[in-house]
Amino acid sequence: MAGQLLENIIHCICSELLLQTGRERDIGCLCYGHTHEPVAQLQSDGRWLINPGTAGGIGNRATYAVVQVEDGRLSVEIKEL
């Protein structure tokens, strides 16, 4: 996993811009929201891109993300409510 688990919070809904910021600041887990589209993608450079989706069920699917850290490794799973 690249960099630190948590560095800071920025307001960003563009995944490419978020990934660029993650590379610049060496952040290993990049979480975003607002789009309501669930995402759990491990990038080729070892960074996670995560969007939990929406607990409100916009578009027929209510989702959330489960993020676990064990032995310095992240695992991410999108689950439906």
Secondary structure as UniProt FT lines:
FT   HELIX           15..25
FT   STRAND          29..31
FT   STRAND          39..42
FT   TURN            44..45
FT   STRAND          48..51
FT   TURN            55..56
FT   HELIX           58..60
FT   STRAND          63..70
FT   TURN            71..72
FT   STRAND          73..80
//
